[in-house]
Amino acid sequence: MVATGLISDVTYGQLSLRKSKTAVLGQVLFFALALIIPMVFHARGIVFPAILAFQPMHWMILFAALAYGPLSGALMGIAVPITSFLLTGHPMPGTLPLMLPELAVYGLVAGLLKQKVTAFGSVAIALVAGRAVFLALSMMLGPLMFMREEVSALGFIQGVWGPGVPAMILQIALLPILAGLYVNWAKDKA
């Protein structure tokens, strides 16, 4: 019985973006959490590079993509870092231009692939695609403001992505299940 419930939560569809009260409130909640969670981390003194281990902004963008689809995920991937920067100064000015396309790709890819592969696969592929965009842009733009010296692509991956691997694994394992629970709950409310 539990296994059947879990499978239905992982093989869920996406919610409509139509202007139902539940859809609007859900997306507003995801947006607010995507802003608040990183603020809490920064207020607790968790800053670069330690914040890379938690990736607090990424969670809700992927969650929105799984629940509401590629448009919601991509828009949140753009709007959240801009709003956060305007409110708090984070992400740092040197990483903001790189995080915008990275997070937009997370949302777009996770939302698009959710209907084509498993939710777990869509999150994994989205994380790789977003990281690849971040890496490509950072290599094209040269040393970033937060780096003191130029590093190779491998050094960059180890220094910037390495700490985030545990969070990525948790995102792949947990977000599809949590989003499935949310979608099934929201369908009952619509």
C-alpha positions as CSV (number, residue, x, y, z in Angstrom):
1,M,0.0,0.0,0.0
2,V,2.8,2.5,0.9
3,A,4.8,1.4,-2.2
4,T,1.8,2.0,-4.4
5,G,1.2,5.5,-2.9
6,L,4.9,6.3,-3.3
7,I,4.9,5.2,-7.0
8,S,1.8,7.4,-7.7
9,D,3.5,10.3,-6.1
10,V,6.6,9.9,-8.2
11,T,4.7,9.3,-11.5
12,Y,2.5,12.3,-11.1
13,G,1.7,14.8,-13.8
14,Q,2.2,18.5,-13.6
15,L,-0.3,21.0,-12.3
16,S,-1.9,23.5,-14.7
17,L,-0.6,27.1,-14.6
18,R,-4.2,28.3,-15.0
19,K,-5.2,31.0,-12.6
20,S,-6.7,28.8,-10.0
21,K,-6.2,30.0,-6.4
22,T,-4.2,26.9,-5.6
23,A,-1.9,27.3,-8.6
24,V,-1.2,31.0,-7.9
25,L,-0.7,30.5,-4.2
26,G,1.5,27.5,-4.8
27,Q,3.8,29.4,-7.1
28,V,3.9,32.4,-4.8
29,L,4.8,30.1,-1.9
30,F,7.6,28.5,-4.0
31,F,8.9,31.9,-5.0
32,A,8.9,33.2,-1.4
33,L,10.6,30.1,-0.1
34,A,13.2,30.4,-2.8
35,L,14.0,33.8,-1.4
36,I,13.6,33.1,2.3
37,I,15.7,29.9,2.5
38,P,18.9,31.5,1.2
39,M,18.3,34.5,3.4
40,V,18.2,32.2,6.4
41,F,21.5,30.6,5.4
42,H,23.2,34.0,5.0
43,A,21.7,35.3,8.3
44,R,23.2,32.3,10.0
45,G,26.6,33.2,8.6
46,I,26.7,30.5,6.0
47,V,28.3,32.2,3.0
48,F,30.5,31.3,0.0
49,P,32.0,28.7,-0.3
50,A,30.1,26.8,2.4
51,I,26.7,27.8,0.9
52,L,27.6,25.8,-2.2
53,A,27.1,22.6,-0.1
54,F,23.5,23.4,0.5
55,Q,22.4,25.2,-2.7
56,P,19.4,26.7,-0.9
57,M,18.0,28.7,-3.9
58,H,18.0,25.7,-6.3
59,W,15.6,23.5,-4.4
60,M,12.4,25.5,-4.9
61,I,13.2,26.3,-8.5
62,L,13.4,22.6,-9.3
63,F,10.3,21.9,-7.1
64,A,8.3,24.5,-9.1
65,A,9.5,23.0,-12.4
66,L,8.4,19.5,-11.3
67,A,5.0,20.7,-10.0
68,Y,4.1,23.4,-12.6
69,G,6.2,22.7,-15.6
70,P,9.0,24.3,-17.6
71,L,7.5,27.8,-17.8
72,S,7.1,28.2,-14.1
73,G,10.6,26.7,-13.4
74,A,12.4,28.8,-16.0
75,L,10.6,32.0,-14.9
76,M,11.5,31.3,-11.2
77,G,15.0,30.5,-12.2
78,I,15.3,34.1,-13.6
79,A,13.1,36.0,-11.1
80,V,14.4,34.5,-7.9
81,P,18.1,35.4,-8.2
82,I,17.3,38.9,-9.5
83,T,14.9,39.5,-6.7
84,S,17.2,38.0,-4.1
85,F,20.1,40.2,-5.4
86,L,18.0,43.3,-5.2
87,L,16.8,42.5,-1.7
88,T,20.0,41.1,-0.1
89,G,22.9,41.5,-2.5
90,H,23.1,37.7,-2.9
91,P,24.0,36.0,-5.1
92,M,27.2,37.9,-5.4
93,P,27.5,40.3,-8.3
94,G,30.2,38.2,-10.0
95,T,28.0,35.0,-9.9
96,L,24.6,36.6,-10.7
97,P,25.0,36.7,-14.5
98,L,26.1,33.0,-14.3
99,M,23.3,31.9,-12.0
100,L,20.5,33.4,-14.1
101,P,21.0,31.0,-17.0
102,E,22.0,28.1,-14.8
103,L,18.8,28.3,-12.7
104,A,16.6,29.0,-15.7
105,V,18.0,25.9,-17.4
106,Y,17.3,23.9,-14.2
107,G,13.7,25.0,-14.3
108,L,13.2,24.6,-18.0
109,V,14.9,21.2,-18.4
110,A,13.4,19.7,-15.2
111,G,9.9,20.8,-16.3
112,L,10.3,19.7,-19.9
113,L,11.8,16.3,-19.2
114,K,9.4,15.5,-16.3
115,Q,6.9,14.2,-18.9
116,K,9.5,12.3,-20.9
117,V,11.7,10.6,-18.3
118,T,11.2,9.9,-14.6
119,A,11.0,12.8,-12.2
120,F,14.3,11.6,-10.8
121,G,15.9,11.5,-14.2
122,S,14.6,15.0,-15.1
123,V,16.1,16.5,-11.9
124,A,19.5,14.8,-12.6
125,I,19.6,15.9,-16.2
126,A,18.5,19.4,-15.3
127,L,21.3,19.7,-12.7
128,V,23.9,18.5,-15.2
129,A,22.6,20.8,-17.9
130,G,22.4,23.9,-15.6
131,R,25.9,23.2,-14.3
132,A,27.2,22.8,-17.8
133,V,25.8,26.2,-18.7
134,F,27.3,27.8,-15.6
135,L,30.7,26.2,-16.5
136,A,30.6,27.3,-20.2
137,L,29.7,30.8,-19.3
138,S,32.3,31.1,-16.6
139,M,35.0,29.8,-18.9
140,M,34.0,32.2,-21.7
141,L,33.9,35.2,-19.3
142,G,37.2,34.4,-17.7
143,P,38.0,34.5,-13.9
144,L,35.0,35.3,-11.8
145,M,34.9,38.1,-9.2
146,F,34.8,35.5,-6.4
147,M,37.9,33.7,-7.7
148,R,41.3,35.1,-6.9
149,E,43.1,33.4,-9.8
150,E,42.2,31.7,-13.0
151,V,41.5,28.0,-12.7
152,S,41.0,25.2,-15.1
153,A,37.6,23.7,-15.9
154,L,38.5,20.7,-13.7
155,G,39.6,23.0,-10.8
156,F,36.5,25.0,-11.2
157,I,34.3,21.9,-11.1
158,Q,36.1,20.6,-8.0
159,G,36.0,24.0,-6.2
160,V,32.5,25.2,-7.0
161,W,30.5,22.0,-7.8
162,G,32.3,19.5,-5.5
163,P,30.8,20.9,-2.3
164,G,27.3,20.8,-3.8
165,V,27.3,17.1,-4.7
166,P,25.5,16.0,-1.5
167,A,22.8,18.6,-2.1
168,M,22.4,17.4,-5.7
169,I,22.0,13.8,-4.6
170,L,19.4,14.9,-2.0
171,Q,17.6,17.0,-4.7
172,I,17.5,14.0,-7.1
173,A,16.3,11.7,-4.3
174,L,13.8,13.9,-2.5
175,L,12.4,16.5,-4.8
176,P,10.4,14.1,-7.1
177,I,8.8,12.5,-4.1
178,L,8.0,15.8,-2.4
179,A,6.7,17.4,-5.6
180,G,4.6,14.4,-6.2
181,L,3.0,14.6,-2.8
182,Y,2.4,18.3,-3.4
183,V,0.8,17.8,-6.8
184,N,-1.5,15.1,-5.6
185,W,-2.5,17.3,-2.6
186,A,-3.0,20.3,-4.9
187,K,-5.1,18.3,-7.3
188,D,-7.5,17.5,-4.5
189,K,-7.8,21.2,-3.6
190,A,-8.4,22.4,-7.2
